[in-house]
Amino acid sequence: MNAILFNGQIYPQVRIARPSLVVITGNRITELGNDVKAANKKFPRHRLINLQGRTVIPGLVDSHTHLYFWAISLGTVHLDGVPTFAQALQKIKAHARKNPKDKWIVGDGWSPDRWEPHHLPTAAELDSVTGDRPAALFSKDQHMVWANSKALQLAGIDENYPDPEGGWIDREDHTRKPTGILREIPGYFPVFKLINRPRPEQVVGLWRKAVRIAYRRGVTGFHSMDGPEAMDFYSMMHERGRLGFRVHYYYPSAMLDEIIDRSIKSGDGDDTLRIGGIKIFTDGSLGAQTALMKKPYRGTKNRLGVETIRTAELHRLIIKATRHNLACAIHAIGDRAVANVIDGFIKAGRGRELRHRIEHLQIISPGDIPRLKKTGVIASMQPSHCPSDRELVAAYWGARGRHAFKFKTLLGQKIPLAFGSDCPIEPLDPLAGICAAVNRTGYGERGGRFYPEERLTVARALAGFTTGAAYAAGREDFSGKIAPGYQADLAILDDNIFTMPPADIYRTQVAATIFDGKFVFRGTL
């Protein structure tokens, strides 16, 4: 596209006088300015597009997603936001009626802590609405699976099945019979591997649906933490010229030896599809009480969470990956898990060069903050988790919650921040993440802020989804800003999130999205 976008409020994420117009030539930004007549004279063949006062920001990049998984899940049943367990059962029942009887019932989004009243479901209850067909539903945080009796039977999980290392199976107290709740990947993988996947043509259709949703939210890129089948799909769509985003992909750590043998390293790829490195899990989640903590969960005597990988093995992986020029993106939610990861990065070194990352970092001990700073490692965090998990933080961590979601503290220590959603755990919606980081409240709520001293300004929250995301991907020289020579990826907003009341940011709509110099979504513009 060759165009002059004028009469706008442009926030370029660079320290210059704010311009009112941006010139796009092909897929790059050519010039910024304020004089539309001069720009039109200089670029006479460029189309003039009147922004009518709208706000322009760099295209939004979600730094932590499972976007492929989310896309293929769009054809399943979703329980997020369903207020009661009884309503959840009815929704599953209605979904089951619409699907062939030889197909698994699959879904996600359930959370016992968000049902009124609190209820941890069972296989028998799922049997009542699914019958003799296998069913498996992921919890909202993706760290538990609720399976029915048929799914457990097919997977061979019974009272004699051993608890796997790095996960556990909930059981009845006296019989040791599985209740239907499987925790962490080692716990639920025997069921997960049996679930029939969508056919390739179905995946393409679901991907198109996901793309449309993302564009409507101003998203032009994402970092993917999906399995290897996702990379195969991205590569296929990229070859066809239909990927539609800037994708930064992390391989599962189980593939480390294979990708080393293939001489793959961080930064391989092009402007559209690049290799980030490897993804490692160290613990579970807050909701499942499997995040690895230094002290027991509130109300328990000795529950410290789950160490999904032994510390020695974690450090070995970090060091080996680093030596082979592969950055590590490491899932660590609990304070003990975070400390273990920092120890590994200190041993490995080269954090600034390789852009190592800690994913989530929901709670950190004060003494570990200076150690994290010394490593140069990026804090890859999800602001939307903050209001979503605040009640769980109070229930399970108590007063330790003051050390949770330390956005402003980490930024004040000059620790690089990159923001994401962990989609589908939270919606793929960077504006919601900005709202959460600025307000520390739920979407659309007023008052009741969660440790408000950790609030960020709008500019700093936006940076997490623009310049911070670009830095985490090693793309800061051509992405994340509106500047000459940078990629023409833009989000155009109907409202000005910088000047409106912070509590109203959630109302903001995306008027248009430009990716690679082309309009991919036009709403009100």
ZAMARGU-4260 file (C-alpha; in steps of 0.2 Angstrom, whole numbers, plus 5000, padded with zeros to 4 digits):
<rodrens>
0) 5000/5000/5000 | 5006/5017/4996 | 4997/5029/5007 | 4997/5045/5018 | 4987/5043/5034
5) 4984/5060/5040 | 4974/5070/5053 | 4978/5057/5067 | 4985/5056/5084 | 5001/5046/5081
10) 5010/5038/5096 | 5026/5031/5088 | 5034/5024/5103 | 5050/5034/5100 | 5055/5050/5109
15) 5050/5063/5096 | 5037/5077/5094 | 5021/5068/5091 | 5016/5068/5072 | 4999/5068/5065
20) 5003/5059/5049 | 5012/5043/5043 | 5018/5039/5026 | 5018/5020/5021 | 5027/5015/5005
25) 5024/4996/5001 | 5026/4987/5017 | 5037/5000/5026 | 5035/5016/5035 | 5043/5030/5025
30) 5040/5046/5034 | 5032/5054/5049 | 5026/5072/5049 | 5012/5085/5052 | 5011/5094/5035
35) 4999/5084/5024 | 5002/5096/5009 | 5021/5094/5010 | 5019/5075/5011 | 5007/5074/4997
40) 5019/5085/4986 | 5033/5073/4990 | 5023/5057/4988 | 5010/5063/4974 | 5005/5045/4970
45) 5001/5040/4988 | 4983/5038/4992 | 4977/5051/5006 | 4967/5043/5020 | 4960/5055/5033
50) 4961/5047/5051 | 4948/5060/5057 | 4957/5062/5074 | 4959/5043/5077 | 4974/5037/5087
55) 4987/5027/5079 | 4999/5015/5088 | 5011/5001/5082 | 5003/4985/5078 | 5000/4975/5094
60) 5011/4959/5097 | 5005/4946/5110 | 5021/4939/5118 | 5014/4923/5125 | 5001/4913/5116
65) 4996/4896/5111 | 4987/4903/5096 | 4987/4887/5086 | 4979/4877/5100 | 4967/4892/5102
70) 4962/4891/5084 | 4959/4873/5083 | 4949/4874/5100 | 4937/4887/5092 | 4926/4871/5087
75) 4925/4865/5104 | 4914/4869/5120 | 4920/4884/5130 | 4916/4886/5148 | 4925/4902/5153
80) 4912/4914/5161 | 4899/4901/5164 | 4894/4905/5182 | 4888/4889/5189 | 4893/4870/5188
85) 4875/4866/5183 | 4875/4878/5168 | 4892/4871/5163 | 4885/4853/5162 | 4870/4860/5152
90) 4882/4868/5140 | 4892/4852/5138 | 4876/4842/5135 | 4870/4854/5121 | 4887/4853/5113
95) 4888/4834/5113 | 4871/4833/5105 | 4878/4843/5090 | 4893/4832/5087 | 4894/4815/5079
100) 4894/4801/5092 | 4911/4794/5087 | 4919/4811/5091 | 4928/4816/5107 | 4919/4829/5117
105) 4933/4842/5120 | 4933/4859/5128 | 4941/4871/5140 | 4938/4886/5151 | 4931/4878/5167
110) 4938/4883/5184 | 4931/4877/5201 | 4936/4894/5209 | 4925/4904/5197 | 4909/4893/5199
115) 4896/4898/5212 | 4897/4888/5223 | 4915/4881/5221 | 4915/4864/5215 | 4929/4852/5208
120) 4920/4841/5195 | 4921/4822/5193 | 4921/4809/5179 | 4904/4803/5185 | 4896/4820/5183
125) 4904/4822/5166 | 4897/4805/5161 | 4880/4811/5165 | 4880/4823/5150 | 4892/4814/5138
130) 4887/4796/5140 | 4899/4782/5134 | 4909/4793/5122 | 4926/4800/5128 | 4927/4818/5135
135) 4941/4829/5141 | 4940/4847/5145 | 4955/4858/5150 | 4954/4870/5164 | 4955/4888/5161
140) 4973/4888/5165 | 4977/4873/5155 | 4985/4864/5169 | 4971/4852/5173 | 4960/4840/5163
145) 4943/4835/5168 | 4940/4818/5160 | 4925/4806/5160 | 4926/4788/5163 | 4927/4783/5145
150) 4942/4794/5142 | 4951/4787/5158 | 4947/4769/5152 | 4954/4772/5135 | 4970/4780/5143
155) 4972/4765/5155 | 4971/4777/5170 | 4963/4767/5185 | 4967/4764/5203 | 4983/4754/5198
160) 4990/4767/5187 | 5005/4776/5195 | 5006/4794/5198 | 5018/4801/5185 | 5033/4812/5190
165) 5029/4830/5187 | 5010/4828/5188 | 4997/4820/5198 | 4980/4811/5197 | 4966/4816/5209
170) 4959/4800/5218 | 4946/4795/5230 | 4953/4793/5247 | 4949/4775/5251 | 4948/4766/5234
175) 4962/4776/5225 | 4950/4777/5210 | 4953/4792/5199 | 4941/4806/5201 | 4943/4812/5184
180) 4954/4827/5187 | 4972/4825/5180 | 4985/4838/5184 | 4999/4845/5173 | 5005/4837/5157
185) 5012/4821/5164 | 4996/4818/5172 | 4984/4821/5158 | 4995/4817/5143 | 4989/4799/5142
190) 4971/4806/5138 | 4977/4821/5128 | 4987/4810/5115 | 4971/4800/5111 | 4960/4815/5107
195) 4956/4815/5088 | 4963/4831/5080 | 4954/4842/5067 | 4957/4837/5048 | 4970/4849/5039
200) 4956/4857/5029 | 4946/4860/5046 | 4962/4868/5054 | 4964/4880/5039 | 4946/4886/5041
205) 4948/4888/5060 | 4964/4897/5058 | 4955/4910/5046 | 4942/4912/5060 | 4956/4915/5073
210) 4965/4928/5061 | 4949/4938/5059 | 4947/4939/5078 | 4965/4944/5080 | 4964/4958/5067
215) 4949/4965/5075 | 4959/4967/5091 | 4974/4976/5082 | 4985/4961/5083 | 4999/4959/5070
220) 5010/4947/5078 | 5012/4934/5092 | 5025/4923/5100 | 5019/4905/5099 | 5022/4892/5113
225) 5013/4878/5104 | 5018/4860/5100 | 5028/4855/5084 | 5012/4853/5074 | 5009/4871/5075
230) 5026/4875/5067 | 5022/4863/5053 | 5006/4873/5050 | 5014/4890/5051 | 5027/4884/5039
235) 5014/4878/5027 | 5004/4894/5028 | 5020/4904/5026 | 5025/4895/5010 | 5007/4899/5004
240) 5009/4917/5009 | 4994/4916/5020 | 5001/4916/5038 | 4995/4934/5041 | 5006/4938/5056
245) 5024/4940/5062 | 5026/4924/5071 | 5040/4920/5084 | 5040/4902/5088 | 5047/4892/5103
250) 5050/4873/5101 | 5046/4861/5116 | 5061/4857/5126 | 5059/4839/5122 | 5065/4843/5104
255) 5081/4851/5110 | 5092/4838/5103 | 5083/4836/5087 | 5083/4855/5083 | 5102/4856/5088
260) 5105/4841/5076 | 5096/4851/5063 | 5107/4867/5066 | 5092/4877/5071 | 5095/4893/5081
265) 5086/4908/5088 | 5083/4921/5075 | 5082/4909/5060 | 5069/4913/5048 | 5063/4929/5040
270) 5052/4945/5043 | 5036/4934/5045 | 5041/4917/5053 | 5056/4916/5065 | 5063/4904/5078
275) 5063/4910/5096 | 5071/4895/5104 | 5064/4882/5116 | 5050/4882/5129 | 5053/4874/5146
280) 5040/4870/5160 | 5046/4871/5178 | 5030/4871/5188 | 5011/4871/5186 | 4998/4885/5190
285) 4991/4895/5204 | 4973/4888/5201 | 4979/4870/5201 | 4990/4874/5217 | 5004/4867/5207
290) 5015/4883/5205 | 5031/4879/5214 | 5032/4889/5230 | 5045/4892/5244 | 5032/4891/5257
295) 5016/4880/5258 | 5000/4886/5250 | 4988/4895/5263 | 4977/4883/5272 | 4989/4867/5269
300) 5002/4860/5279 | 5015/4855/5266 | 5008/4858/5248 | 5022/4867/5239 | 5016/4864/5221
305) 5024/4853/5208 | 5042/4853/5201 | 5038/4848/5183 | 5057/4846/5179 | 5071/4842/5191
310) 5081/4858/5195 | 5097/4849/5189 | 5089/4844/5173 | 5082/4862/5171 | 5099/4869/5172
315) 5107/4857/5160 | 5094/4861/5147 | 5097/4880/5149 | 5116/4878/5148 | 5115/4866/5133
320) 5102/4877/5124 | 5113/4893/5127 | 5129/4884/5120 | 5119/4881/5104 | 5112/4898/5102
325) 5095/4894/5107 | 5085/4906/5119 | 5075/4898/5133 | 5057/4904/5137 | 5054/4896/5154
330) 5037/4894/5162 | 5039/4898/5180 | 5024/4905/5191 | 5029/4901/5209 | 5043/4910/5218
335) 5053/4894/5220 | 5051/4890/5202 | 5057/4908/5197 | 5072/4907/5209 | 5077/4890/5201
340) 5076/4897/5184 | 5087/4912/5189 | 5100/4901/5196 | 5100/4892/5179 | 5102/4908/5169
345) 5116/4914/5180 | 5125/4897/5177 | 5122/4899/5158 | 5126/4918/5155 | 5122/4927/5139
350) 5105/4932/5143 | 5105/4949/5135 | 5113/4941/5119 | 5100/4927/5117 | 5085/4936/5124
355) 5081/4922/5137 | 5064/4924/5146 | 5054/4919/5161 | 5036/4916/5156 | 5023/4922/5168
360) 5033/4926/5184 | 5018/4928/5194 | 5027/4930/5210 | 5045/4933/5215 | 5054/4935/5231
365) 5061/4952/5234 | 5078/4945/5236 | 5077/4937/5218 | 5074/4954/5209 | 5092/4960/5209
370) 5098/4943/5204 | 5085/4943/5189 | 5091/4960/5184 | 5109/4954/5183 | 5105/4940/5171
375) 5097/4952/5158 | 5083/4940/5156 | 5066/4946/5150 | 5051/4945/5161 | 5037/4939/5149
380) 5021/4943/5159 | 5002/4943/5156 | 4994/4958/5164 | 4976/4950/5161 | 4981/4937/5173
385) 4982/4950/5187 | 4964/4954/5189 | 4958/4937/5184 | 4969/4928/5197 | 4968/4941/5211
390) 4955/4931/5222 | 4966/4915/5220 | 4981/4925/5225 | 4972/4930/5241 | 4966/4913/5244
395) 4982/4903/5241 | 4996/4915/5244 | 4988/4927/5257 | 5000/4942/5261 | 5013/4935/5249
400) 5002/4942/5236 | 5010/4959/5238 | 5025/4951/5228 | 5013/4946/5214 | 5013/4954/5197
405) 5026/4966/5201 | 5025/4976/5184 | 5031/4993/5190 | 5044/4986/5202 | 5053/4976/5188
410) 5052/4990/5176 | 5059/5002/5189 | 5074/4990/5190 | 5076/4991/5171 | 5071/4973/5169
415) 5064/4971/5151 | 5046/4967/5151 | 5036/4959/5137 | 5017/4957/5138 | 5005/4944/5132
420) 4989/4935/5136 | 4993/4917/5137 | 4978/4915/5125 | 4967/4905/5126 | 4969/4906/5145
425) 4965/4924/5143 | 4957/4932/5128 | 4969/4937/5114 | 4966/4956/5117 | 4981/4967/5120
430) 4970/4982/5124 | 4962/4972/5139 | 4980/4968/5144 | 4984/4987/5144 | 4969/4991/5154
435) 4974/4978/5167 | 4992/4984/5168 | 4986/5002/5170 | 4971/4999/5182 | 4975/4983/5191
440) 4956/4979/5191 | 4945/4968/5181 | 4939/4972/5164 | 4927/4986/5166 | 4928/4987/5185
445) 4930/5003/5195 | 4939/5003/5212 | 4946/4988/5221 | 4963/4989/5213 | 4975/4974/5217
450) 4991/4982/5225 | 4989/4998/5215 | 5007/5004/5218 | 5011/4992/5204 | 5001/5001/5191
455) 5009/5006/5175 | 5006/5021/5164 | 4997/5019/5147 | 5014/5022/5138 | 5023/5009/5148
460) 5009/4996/5147 | 5008/4999/5128 | 5027/4996/5127 | 5025/4978/5133 | 5015/4974/5118
465) 5025/4984/5106 | 5044/4988/5109 | 5045/4975/5123 | 5038/4962/5112 | 5050/4967/5098
470) 5065/4967/5110 | 5060/4949/5117 | 5060/4943/5099 | 5076/4952/5094 | 5067/4963/5081
475) 5068/4980/5090 | 5077/4987/5075 | 5063/4985/5063 | 5047/4982/5073 | 5037/4989/5088
480) 5038/5007/5083 | 5031/5019/5070 | 5047/5025/5062 | 5055/5027/5045 | 5061/5010/5039
485) 5051/5000/5051 | 5038/4988/5046 | 5021/4995/5042 | 5011/4986/5056 | 4998/4998/5064
490) 4983/4998/5075 | 4971/5012/5073 | 4960/5016/5088 | 4943/5025/5089 | 4948/5032/5105
495) 4963/5040/5113 | 4969/5028/5127 | 4982/5040/5132 | 4970/5054/5137 | 4954/5045/5141
500) 4950/5040/5159 | 4960/5024/5163 | 4945/5014/5169 | 4937/5017/5151 | 4951/5010/5141
505) 4942/4993/5140 | 4929/5002/5130 | 4941/5006/5116 | 4938/4999/5099 | 4950/4995/5085
510) 4945/5005/5070 | 4957/4997/5058 | 4972/4986/5057 | 4987/4987/5045 | 4998/4972/5043
515) 5014/4972/5031 | 5007/4988/5023 | 4990/4982/5019 | 4973/4985/5028 | 4968/4968/5035
520) 4954/4975/5045 | 4943/4990/5042 | 4929/4994/5055 | 4924/5012/5057 | 4938/5019/5047
</rodrens>
